Amino acid sequence: MNNRPSDLLTLISEARRLVPDDRHIWCSASETFESRIMQRRGVLLGGALSPHFLRDSTAMSWDIPWAVRLRHCRVVVCDKAAQEPLAAWLPLMESVAGAGEALLVVTETIGSELLSTFVVNAFKGTLPVCVVHPARDRSGSPAPGTQFATPPTGPDRLLRVDEVWIRRTATACFPDAGDPLSSAAALQNLAIIETGGENHEDQYARLRFLMRELQQSDGR
C-alpha cells in the first residue's frame, strides 16, 4: 500500500473541515471496497488510561488497530471510588459480566490493583472493560452520569450507552435512541471515516495509517 494514500488524506482533510479537532474523527472498516465519511452524534471523553486496553490484534471484537469497542456499556464516573479496594468493585464487576454488558470507568486516577484487574479481565474477555479519562476538550463538558464516591454494587444506577469507541487520545460514546444519553446536551457531531481496501490485509493497513494520523495530536 502507498505509505500516504491520497484518497485517505483527502478524506481526513474533509473530516477536519467538519469537526473542531482530530479527537472528533474516528475510523471504521467499510463493508465495501469504497471509503467514505459519515457523521454520528456522540459524547466525547478523554482517552484510555492504560495502553494495555488498546491491543493491536485482529483477535479483538473488532479489528481497528490500537482501539477497542464496548457494546451495551455501563458507565461509572468516579475518582475516589477508583481508589477503593478491589473487593469493593467485585459485586459490580460480577453483575455487569453476568448481564452480558460492558463497563466503562471514567476517572483521572485509579488504584494499581484495580487497574491491573480490569486489564486482565479485558485481555481474557471475562469482562469487557476500559478505564478512560474524563472529558478533555474545549467545551469542558463533564462526563455523563452521576459521579460515585464508592463503587455501586449493581448496574441499575449506572448510565447505559449502546456503543463506546476508545483510543489513546479520545473516547466516543454513541447512544442508542432509547438511551438516556441520547438527549444529552453534551452530544456533538463526530466524523467517521469508513475505510475500504483491495482485500482484508490492505484494508487493515489503511486503517493503521488512519489511526497513526489521528493519534499524533490531541487536537489542533
SEBADREN-587388 format. One record per residue: chain; residue number from 1; x, y, z of N, C-alpha, C in turn. Coordinates in steps of 0.02 Angstrom, whole numbers, plus 50000, padded with zeros to 5 digits. Layout:
BEGIN
cadena / num / npx / npy / npz / capx / capy / capz / cpx / cpy / cpz
A / NUM / X / Y / Z / X / Y / Z / X / Y / Z
...
END
This chain:
BEGIN
cadena / num / npx / npy / npz / capx / capy / capz / cpx / cpy / cpz
A / 1 / 50042 / 49940 / 50000 / 50000 / 50000 / 50000 / 50043 / 50062 / 50000
A / 2 / 50022 / 50114 / 49964 / 50055 / 50179 / 49966 / 50060 / 50201 / 50039
A / 3 / 50119 / 50225 / 50060 / 50128 / 50245 / 50130 / 50083 / 50303 / 50150
A / 4 / 50065 / 50346 / 50101 / 50019 / 50402 / 50115 / 49965 / 50403 / 50061
A / 5 / 49916 / 50358 / 50066 / 49866 / 50352 / 50014 / 49827 / 50418 / 50004
A / 6 / 49824 / 50442 / 49943 / 49796 / 50508 / 49929 / 49721 / 50511 / 49946
A / 7 / 49685 / 50456 / 49934 / 49613 / 50459 / 49948 / 49599 / 50466 / 50023
A / 8 / 49639 / 50433 / 50065 / 49630 / 50440 / 50137 / 49650 / 50509 / 50162
A / 9 / 49703 / 50536 / 50133 / 49724 / 50604 / 50151 / 49668 / 50654 / 50133
A / 10 / 49635 / 50643 / 50077 / 49580 / 50686 / 50057 / 49522 / 50680 / 50106
A / 11 / 49506 / 50618 / 50127 / 49451 / 50607 / 50175 / 49467 / 50638 / 50243
A / 12 / 49530 / 50633 / 50265 / 49549 / 50665 / 50328 / 49541 / 50740 / 50324
A / 13 / 49562 / 50769 / 50267 / 49554 / 50842 / 50259 / 49481 / 50862 / 50261
A / 14 / 49438 / 50822 / 50228 / 49366 / 50837 / 50229 / 49338 / 50831 / 50299
A / 15 / 49359 / 50778 / 50336 / 49335 / 50769 / 50404 / 49356 / 50826 / 50449
A / 16 / 49417 / 50851 / 50439 / 49441 / 50906 / 50481 / 49403 / 50971 / 50468
A / 17 / 49373 / 50977 / 50410 / 49331 / 51035 / 50397 / 49263 / 51029 / 50432
A / 18 / 49243 / 50967 / 50449 / 49178 / 50956 / 50478 / 49177 / 50961 / 50554
A / 19 / 49235 / 50947 / 50586 / 49237 / 50943 / 50659 / 49294 / 50986 / 50687
A / 20 / 49291 / 51004 / 50752 / 49340 / 51052 / 50779 / 49411 / 51026 / 50786
A / 21 / 49421 / 50961 / 50800 / 49489 / 50934 / 50805 / 49488 / 50859 / 50793
A / 22 / 49549 / 50830 / 50792 / 49556 / 50760 / 50771 / 49524 / 50710 / 50819
A / 23 / 49510 / 50730 / 50881 / 49477 / 50684 / 50927 / 49405 / 50670 / 50906
A / 24 / 49377 / 50713 / 50864 / 49310 / 50703 / 50839 / 49308 / 50660 / 50776
A / 25 / 49366 / 50639 / 50752 / 49370 / 50598 / 50691 / 49385 / 50526 / 50711
A / 26 / 49345 / 50479 / 50687 / 49353 / 50409 / 50703 / 49355 / 50369 / 50638
A / 27 / 49377 / 50307 / 50643 / 49380 / 50266 / 50582 / 49349 / 50198 / 50596
A / 28 / 49324 / 50168 / 50543 / 49292 / 50103 / 50547 / 49303 / 50067 / 50481
A / 29 / 49303 / 50001 / 50482 / 49311 / 49962 / 50421 / 49246 / 49964 / 50381
A / 30 / 49252 / 49979 / 50317 / 49193 / 49980 / 50272 / 49175 / 49908 / 50254
A / 31 / 49111 / 49897 / 50241 / 49089 / 49831 / 50219 / 49094 / 49824 / 50143
A / 32 / 49117 / 49877 / 50110 / 49126 / 49875 / 50037 / 49198 / 49893 / 50021
A / 33 / 49215 / 49898 / 49957 / 49282 / 49919 / 49937 / 49291 / 49994 / 49939
A / 34 / 49237 / 50031 / 49949 / 49239 / 50104 / 49948 / 49254 / 50133 / 50016
A / 35 / 49282 / 50195 / 50016 / 49293 / 50233 / 50078 / 49250 / 50295 / 50076
A / 36 / 49224 / 50315 / 50133 / 49180 / 50373 / 50135 / 49178 / 50402 / 50206
A / 37 / 49148 / 50462 / 50213 / 49139 / 50495 / 50278 / 49066 / 50492 / 50297
A / 38 / 49053 / 50473 / 50359 / 48986 / 50476 / 50388 / 48989 / 50523 / 50449
A / 39 / 48932 / 50544 / 50473 / 48929 / 50583 / 50535 / 48883 / 50549 / 50585
A / 40 / 48904 / 50548 / 50647 / 48863 / 50521 / 50702 / 48864 / 50570 / 50760
A / 41 / 48813 / 50566 / 50802 / 48809 / 50607 / 50862 / 48834 / 50566 / 50920
A / 42 / 48878 / 50596 / 50961 / 48905 / 50561 / 51018 / 48932 / 50608 / 51071
A / 43 / 48951 / 50580 / 51127 / 48982 / 50617 / 51182 / 49056 / 50600 / 51183
A / 44 / 49098 / 50651 / 51185 / 49170 / 50642 / 51183 / 49200 / 50645 / 51253
A / 45 / 49240 / 50595 / 51270 / 49277 / 50593 / 51333 / 49352 / 50589 / 51317
A / 46 / 49393 / 50587 / 51370 / 49465 / 50580 / 51361 / 49483 / 50509 / 51341
A / 47 / 49546 / 50498 / 51326 / 49569 / 50434 / 51301 / 49582 / 50382 / 51355
A / 48 / 49602 / 50323 / 51333 / 49615 / 50267 / 51379 / 49669 / 50283 / 51429
A / 49 / 49661 / 50258 / 51490 / 49709 / 50273 / 51543 / 49771 / 50228 / 51538
A / 50 / 49764 / 50170 / 51507 / 49821 / 50124 / 51501 / 49826 / 50097 / 51430
A / 51 / 49887 / 50090 / 51403 / 49894 / 50061 / 51336 / 49876 / 49988 / 51333
A / 52 / 49872 / 49955 / 51390 / 49857 / 49883 / 51390 / 49785 / 49868 / 51370
A / 53 / 49742 / 49919 / 51371 / 49674 / 49909 / 51347 / 49670 / 49910 / 51271
A / 54 / 49720 / 49939 / 51239 / 49717 / 49952 / 51166 / 49763 / 49904 / 51130
A / 55 / 49745 / 49841 / 51130 / 49787 / 49790 / 51099 / 49780 / 49793 / 51023
A / 56 / 49835 / 49791 / 50988 / 49834 / 49791 / 50915 / 49829 / 49719 / 50892
A / 57 / 49768 / 49693 / 50889 / 49760 / 49622 / 50873 / 49694 / 49612 / 50838
A / 58 / 49694 / 49572 / 50785 / 49631 / 49557 / 50750 / 49589 / 49507 / 50789
A / 59 / 49615 / 49481 / 50846 / 49576 / 49437 / 50888 / 49526 / 49475 / 50931
A / 60 / 49530 / 49542 / 50930 / 49484 / 49582 / 50968 / 49414 / 49580 / 50936
A / 61 / 49365 / 49611 / 50971 / 49296 / 49609 / 50947 / 49287 / 49648 / 50882
A / 62 / 49331 / 49693 / 50867 / 49333 / 49725 / 50801 / 49405 / 49738 / 50784
A / 63 / 49423 / 49740 / 50720 / 49494 / 49743 / 50703 / 49514 / 49813 / 50681
A / 64 / 49501 / 49863 / 50723 / 49529 / 49929 / 50715 / 49592 / 49932 / 50758
A / 65 / 49650 / 49944 / 50729 / 49712 / 49942 / 50769 / 49713 / 49995 / 50823
A / 66 / 49742 / 49976 / 50880 / 49754 / 50022 / 50937 / 49689 / 50054 / 50962
A / 67 / 49636 / 50016 / 50960 / 49571 / 50041 / 50982 / 49530 / 49984 / 51009
A / 68 / 49478 / 50001 / 51047 / 49434 / 49950 / 51074 / 49362 / 49976 / 51070
A / 69 / 49314 / 49931 / 51062 / 49244 / 49950 / 51061 / 49207 / 49910 / 51115
A / 70 / 49165 / 49944 / 51153 / 49124 / 49912 / 51204 / 49051 / 49919 / 51183
A / 71 / 49012 / 49866 / 51187 / 48941 / 49867 / 51171 / 48899 / 49858 / 51234
A / 72 / 48840 / 49890 / 51236 / 48795 / 49885 / 51293 / 48833 / 49899 / 51357
A / 73 / 48856 / 49960 / 51363 / 48907 / 49979 / 51412 / 48877 / 50018 / 51470
A / 74 / 48893 / 49999 / 51532 / 48876 / 50037 / 51591 / 48934 / 50084 / 51608
A / 75 / 48918 / 50146 / 51628 / 48968 / 50198 / 51638 / 48972 / 50216 / 51712
A / 76 / 49032 / 50210 / 51741 / 49045 / 50231 / 51810 / 49090 / 50292 / 51808
A / 77 / 49065 / 50349 / 51831 / 49105 / 50410 / 51835 / 49128 / 50418 / 51908
A / 78 / 49193 / 50421 / 51919 / 49218 / 50422 / 51987 / 49290 / 50447 / 51989
A / 79 / 49313 / 50460 / 52049 / 49384 / 50469 / 52063 / 49400 / 50433 / 52129
A / 80 / 49364 / 50453 / 52182 / 49375 / 50420 / 52247 / 49359 / 50346 / 52244
A / 81 / 49306 / 50328 / 52210 / 49286 / 50258 / 52207 / 49339 / 50214 / 52174
A / 82 / 49377 / 50243 / 52127 / 49429 / 50205 / 52093 / 49489 / 50191 / 52137
A / 83 / 49491 / 50222 / 52196 / 49544 / 50209 / 52244 / 49522 / 50158 / 52297
A / 84 / 49459 / 50136 / 52293 / 49434 / 50086 / 52341 / 49467 / 50018 / 52327
A / 85 / 49469 / 49974 / 52378 / 49498 / 49907 / 52367 / 49461 / 49868 / 52314
A / 86 / 49495 / 49821 / 52284 / 49465 / 49780 / 52231 / 49401 / 49746 / 52255
A / 87 / 49400 / 49723 / 52317 / 49341 / 49688 / 52343 / 49278 / 49729 / 52338
A / 88 / 49284 / 49795 / 52344 / 49225 / 49839 / 52339 / 49197 / 49841 / 52269
A / 89 / 49237 / 49825 / 52219 / 49215 / 49827 / 52149 / 49189 / 49760 / 52124
A / 90 / 49204 / 49706 / 52159 / 49187 / 49640 / 52133 / 49112 / 49629 / 52122
A / 91 / 49067 / 49652 / 52168 / 48995 / 49642 / 52154 / 48973 / 49675 / 52090
A / 92 / 48997 / 49736 / 52076 / 48978 / 49769 / 52014 / 49006 / 49733 / 51953
A / 93 / 49070 / 49714 / 51957 / 49100 / 49679 / 51901 / 49064 / 49614 / 51885
A / 94 / 49046 / 49577 / 51938 / 49011 / 49513 / 51927 / 48941 / 49525 / 51898
A / 95 / 48906 / 49577 / 51922 / 48839 / 49592 / 51897 / 48840 / 49612 / 51823
A / 96 / 48888 / 49655 / 51805 / 48893 / 49678 / 51736 / 48911 / 49620 / 51690
A / 97 / 48960 / 49579 / 51710 / 48980 / 49522 / 51670 / 48923 / 49472 / 51663
A / 98 / 48887 / 49461 / 51718 / 48831 / 49414 / 51716 / 48774 / 49436 / 51672
A / 99 / 48766 / 49502 / 51663 / 48714 / 49529 / 51620 / 48735 / 49532 / 51547
A / 100 / 48798 / 49513 / 51533 / 48823 / 49516 / 51464 / 48836 / 49587 / 51440
A / 101 / 48850 / 49632 / 51487 / 48862 / 49702 / 51470 / 48937 / 49718 / 51479
A / 102 / 48956 / 49779 / 51462 / 49025 / 49802 / 51469 / 49027 / 49857 / 51521
A / 103 / 49087 / 49875 / 51543 / 49096 / 49925 / 51595 / 49147 / 49977 / 51572
A / 104 / 49127 / 50041 / 51576 / 49172 / 50097 / 51562 / 49181 / 50136 / 51626
A / 105 / 49244 / 50142 / 51649 / 49260 / 50179 / 51710 / 49292 / 50245 / 51690
A / 106 / 49263 / 50301 / 51711 / 49288 / 50367 / 51693 / 49318 / 50398 / 51755
A / 107 / 49385 / 50406 / 51755 / 49419 / 50431 / 51814 / 49488 / 50458 / 51794
A / 108 / 49515 / 50504 / 51835 / 49583 / 50529 / 51823 / 49636 / 50484 / 51856
A / 109 / 49617 / 50452 / 51912 / 49665 / 50410 / 51948 / 49631 / 50345 / 51966
A / 110 / 49671 / 50293 / 51975 / 49644 / 50227 / 51993 / 49697 / 50188 / 52030
A / 111 / 49676 / 50147 / 52078 / 49722 / 50104 / 52114 / 49755 / 50053 / 52069
A / 112 / 49817 / 50037 / 52082 / 49855 / 49992 / 52038 / 49825 / 49923 / 52035
A / 113 / 49802 / 49897 / 52092 / 49773 / 49829 / 52091 / 49709 / 49827 / 52050
A / 114 / 49667 / 49878 / 52058 / 49605 / 49880 / 52020 / 49618 / 49887 / 51946
A / 115 / 49665 / 49930 / 51927 / 49682 / 49939 / 51857 / 49708 / 49874 / 51827
A / 116 / 49752 / 49840 / 51863 / 49779 / 49776 / 51838 / 49724 / 49724 / 51829
A / 117 / 49676 / 49723 / 51875 / 49621 / 49676 / 51871 / 49577 / 49691 / 51810
A / 118 / 49563 / 49754 / 51798 / 49525 / 49773 / 51739 / 49561 / 49752 / 51675
A / 119 / 49627 / 49764 / 51673 / 49666 / 49746 / 51613 / 49663 / 49671 / 51601
A / 120 / 49670 / 49631 / 51654 / 49669 / 49558 / 51646 / 49600 / 49535 / 51622
A / 121 / 49547 / 49564 / 51650 / 49479 / 49546 / 51628 / 49468 / 49564 / 51556
A / 122 / 49492 / 49623 / 51535 / 49485 / 49644 / 51465 / 49523 / 49597 / 51419
A / 123 / 49583 / 49578 / 51439 / 49626 / 49535 / 51398 / 49595 / 49465 / 51390
A / 124 / 49568 / 49438 / 51445 / 49539 / 49371 / 51443 / 49468 / 49370 / 51415
A / 125 / 49436 / 49429 / 51412 / 49368 / 49432 / 51388 / 49316 / 49413 / 51439
A / 126 / 49335 / 49406 / 51503 / 49287 / 49388 / 51555 / 49241 / 49447 / 51572
A / 127 / 49266 / 49508 / 51563 / 49226 / 49569 / 51571 / 49252 / 49621 / 51522
A / 128 / 49213 / 49639 / 51471 / 49234 / 49693 / 51427 / 49236 / 49758 / 51468
A / 129 / 49294 / 49788 / 51475 / 49302 / 49845 / 51520 / 49358 / 49890 / 51495
A / 130 / 49353 / 49954 / 51508 / 49407 / 50001 / 51494 / 49402 / 50059 / 51543
A / 131 / 49460 / 50088 / 51559 / 49463 / 50147 / 51603 / 49487 / 50205 / 51561
A / 132 / 49450 / 50261 / 51562 / 49467 / 50319 / 51521 / 49466 / 50382 / 51564
A / 133 / 49498 / 50434 / 51538 / 49498 / 50499 / 51571 / 49431 / 50535 / 51560
A / 134 / 49414 / 50582 / 51603 / 49354 / 50623 / 51590 / 49365 / 50666 / 51528
A / 135 / 49313 / 50705 / 51511 / 49315 / 50746 / 51451 / 49376 / 50792 / 51451
A / 136 / 49408 / 50797 / 51393 / 49465 / 50842 / 51385 / 49458 / 50879 / 51318
A / 137 / 49410 / 50924 / 51315 / 49402 / 50963 / 51255 / 49387 / 51035 / 51273
A / 138 / 49379 / 51077 / 51222 / 49372 / 51148 / 51234 / 49309 / 51165 / 51272
A / 139 / 49256 / 51125 / 51264 / 49194 / 51140 / 51298 / 49196 / 51124 / 51372
A / 140 / 49242 / 51078 / 51392 / 49247 / 51059 / 51462 / 49185 / 51023 / 51487
A / 141 / 49149 / 50990 / 51443 / 49088 / 50955 / 51462 / 49104 / 50900 / 51512
A / 142 / 49064 / 50894 / 51565 / 49077 / 50841 / 51614 / 49062 / 50772 / 51585
A / 143 / 49090 / 50721 / 51615 / 49075 / 50653 / 51594 / 49001 / 50639 / 51608
A / 144 / 48969 / 50598 / 51566 / 48898 / 50584 / 51576 / 48886 / 50541 / 51637
A / 145 / 48829 / 50552 / 51671 / 48811 / 50509 / 51727 / 48829 / 50538 / 51795
A / 146 / 48803 / 50506 / 51846 / 48816 / 50526 / 51916 / 48886 / 50507 / 51936
A / 147 / 48920 / 50551 / 51973 / 48987 / 50534 / 51998 / 48980 / 50496 / 52064
A / 148 / 49013 / 50439 / 52069 / 49008 / 50395 / 52128 / 49069 / 50403 / 52172
A / 149 / 49057 / 50409 / 52238 / 49112 / 50412 / 52286 / 49134 / 50342 / 52307
A / 150 / 49088 / 50294 / 52302 / 49103 / 50224 / 52316 / 49074 / 50182 / 52259
A / 151 / 49102 / 50124 / 52245 / 49077 / 50084 / 52189 / 49005 / 50061 / 52201
A / 152 / 48960 / 50070 / 52153 / 48892 / 50042 / 52161 / 48896 / 49966 / 52160
A / 153 / 48849 / 49934 / 52193 / 48850 / 49861 / 52197 / 48819 / 49827 / 52136
A / 154 / 48781 / 49865 / 52098 / 48749 / 49837 / 52038 / 48743 / 49890 / 51984
A / 155 / 48725 / 49870 / 51923 / 48724 / 49916 / 51866 / 48661 / 49959 / 51861
A / 156 / 48610 / 49946 / 51902 / 48545 / 49980 / 51892 / 48550 / 50056 / 51896
A / 157 / 48595 / 50082 / 51937 / 48602 / 50154 / 51946 / 48648 / 50186 / 51894
A / 158 / 48676 / 50146 / 51851 / 48726 / 50171 / 51804 / 48695 / 50188 / 51736
A / 159 / 48722 / 50241 / 51705 / 48703 / 50258 / 51637 / 48722 / 50202 / 51590
A / 160 / 48679 / 50188 / 51541 / 48694 / 50136 / 51492 / 48702 / 50168 / 51424
A / 161 / 48756 / 50151 / 51390 / 48771 / 50177 / 51323 / 48775 / 50118 / 51275
A / 162 / 48743 / 50124 / 51217 / 48740 / 50068 / 51170 / 48809 / 50049 / 51144
A / 163 / 48851 / 50099 / 51128 / 48915 / 50084 / 51095 / 48967 / 50136 / 51116
A / 164 / 49027 / 50112 / 51133 / 49082 / 50157 / 51153 / 49144 / 50138 / 51113
A / 165 / 49175 / 50187 / 51081 / 49238 / 50178 / 51044 / 49293 / 50213 / 51082
A / 166 / 49350 / 50180 / 51091 / 49404 / 50208 / 51133 / 49470 / 50202 / 51098
A / 167 / 49510 / 50255 / 51100 / 49580 / 50253 / 51079 / 49621 / 50293 / 51129
A / 168 / 49686 / 50303 / 51114 / 49731 / 50334 / 51163 / 49711 / 50406 / 51179
A / 169 / 49688 / 50443 / 51129 / 49676 / 50515 / 51140 / 49604 / 50532 / 51153
A / 170 / 49558 / 50486 / 51142 / 49487 / 50505 / 51147 / 49443 / 50444 / 51155
A / 171 / 49383 / 50456 / 51182 / 49330 / 50406 / 51188 / 49265 / 50436 / 51161
A / 172 / 49230 / 50398 / 51119 / 49166 / 50421 / 51092 / 49111 / 50375 / 51116
A / 173 / 49060 / 50404 / 51149 / 49002 / 50366 / 51172 / 48945 / 50379 / 51123
A / 174 / 48921 / 50326 / 51090 / 48867 / 50332 / 51041 / 48804 / 50301 / 51071
A / 175 / 48757 / 50343 / 51094 / 48697 / 50315 / 51125 / 48646 / 50292 / 51073
A / 176 / 48609 / 50241 / 51091 / 48552 / 50220 / 51051 / 48494 / 50268 / 51064
A / 177 / 48446 / 50268 / 51020 / 48390 / 50314 / 51027 / 48354 / 50306 / 51095
A / 178 / 48356 / 50246 / 51123 / 48322 / 50235 / 51187 / 48365 / 50248 / 51248
A / 179 / 48429 / 50262 / 51239 / 48473 / 50275 / 51296 / 48460 / 50345 / 51325
A / 180 / 48466 / 50353 / 51392 / 48457 / 50420 / 51421 / 48506 / 50471 / 51392
A / 181 / 48565 / 50449 / 51371 / 48615 / 50495 / 51345 / 48596 / 50524 / 51277
A / 182 / 48547 / 50494 / 51244 / 48530 / 50515 / 51175 / 48505 / 50586 / 51171
A / 183 / 48482 / 50615 / 51228 / 48458 / 50684 / 51228 / 48504 / 50730 / 51268
A / 184 / 48564 / 50707 / 51284 / 48610 / 50746 / 51325 / 48634 / 50808 / 51288
A / 185 / 48644 / 50862 / 51327 / 48667 / 50925 / 51297 / 48739 / 50918 / 51271
A / 186 / 48777 / 50870 / 51297 / 48847 / 50862 / 51277 / 48856 / 50827 / 51210
A / 187 / 48802 / 50805 / 51178 / 48808 / 50771 / 51113 / 48841 / 50817 / 51061
A / 188 / 48887 / 50789 / 51023 / 48923 / 50827 / 50972 / 48922 / 50789 / 50906
A / 189 / 48938 / 50823 / 50852 / 48946 / 50791 / 50787 / 49015 / 50760 / 50783
A / 190 / 49019 / 50696 / 50766 / 49082 / 50661 / 50756 / 49085 / 50635 / 50685
A / 191 / 49144 / 50637 / 50655 / 49153 / 50614 / 50586 / 49183 / 50543 / 50587
A / 192 / 49152 / 50498 / 50550 / 49176 / 50429 / 50545 / 49201 / 50417 / 50474
A / 193 / 49264 / 50398 / 50468 / 49292 / 50379 / 50403 / 49286 / 50304 / 50396
A / 194 / 49243 / 50281 / 50351 / 49238 / 50210 / 50337 / 49288 / 50193 / 50282
A / 195 / 49332 / 50146 / 50297 / 49389 / 50132 / 50254 / 49381 / 50065 / 50218
A / 196 / 49384 / 50067 / 50150 / 49384 / 50007 / 50111 / 49456 / 49985 / 50094
A / 197 / 49463 / 49938 / 50049 / 49529 / 49914 / 50029 / 49522 / 49860 / 49976
A / 198 / 49578 / 49842 / 49945 / 49577 / 49791 / 49894 / 49563 / 49722 / 49923
A / 199 / 49584 / 49711 / 49985 / 49571 / 49648 / 50021 / 49576 / 49663 / 50095
A / 200 / 49567 / 49612 / 50136 / 49567 / 49623 / 50208 / 49633 / 49652 / 50233
A / 201 / 49690 / 49625 / 50208 / 49755 / 49649 / 50230 / 49766 / 49722 / 50210
A / 202 / 49745 / 49740 / 50149 / 49752 / 49808 / 50127 / 49708 / 49855 / 50168
A / 203 / 49648 / 49833 / 50183 / 49602 / 49873 / 50224 / 49632 / 49885 / 50293
A / 204 / 49661 / 49833 / 50323 / 49691 / 49840 / 50389 / 49750 / 49888 / 50387
A / 205 / 49790 / 49884 / 50335 / 49847 / 49930 / 50328 / 49823 / 50002 / 50322
A / 206 / 49769 / 50013 / 50286 / 49741 / 50080 / 50278 / 49712 / 50105 / 50344
A / 207 / 49682 / 50061 / 50383 / 49658 / 50080 / 50449 / 49716 / 50099 / 50495
A / 208 / 49770 / 50063 / 50491 / 49829 / 50079 / 50531 / 49856 / 50149 / 50513
A / 209 / 49855 / 50165 / 50448 / 49877 / 50231 / 50426 / 49832 / 50285 / 50457
A / 210 / 49767 / 50275 / 50454 / 49720 / 50324 / 50482 / 49731 / 50332 / 50557
A / 211 / 49739 / 50277 / 50592 / 49749 / 50280 / 50664 / 49813 / 50318 / 50682
A / 212 / 49866 / 50306 / 50645 / 49928 / 50344 / 50657 / 49916 / 50419 / 50649
A / 213 / 49880 / 50437 / 50596 / 49866 / 50508 / 50584 / 49825 / 50538 / 50641
A / 214 / 49777 / 50500 / 50666 / 49732 / 50527 / 50717 / 49763 / 50527 / 50787
A / 215 / 49814 / 50485 / 50798 / 49845 / 50480 / 50864 / 49901 / 50531 / 50873
A / 216 / 49919 / 50566 / 50821 / 49977 / 50610 / 50826 / 49967 / 50671 / 50869
A / 217 / 49905 / 50693 / 50877 / 49893 / 50752 / 50918 / 49827 / 50745 / 50955
A / 218 / 49820 / 50784 / 51008 / 49758 / 50785 / 51047 / 49710 / 50837 / 51021
A / 219 / 49727 / 50871 / 50968 / 49684 / 50923 / 50940 / 49726 / 50973 / 50903
A / 220 / 49692 / 51021 / 50872 / 49727 / 51071 / 50833 / 49713 / 51140 / 50862
END
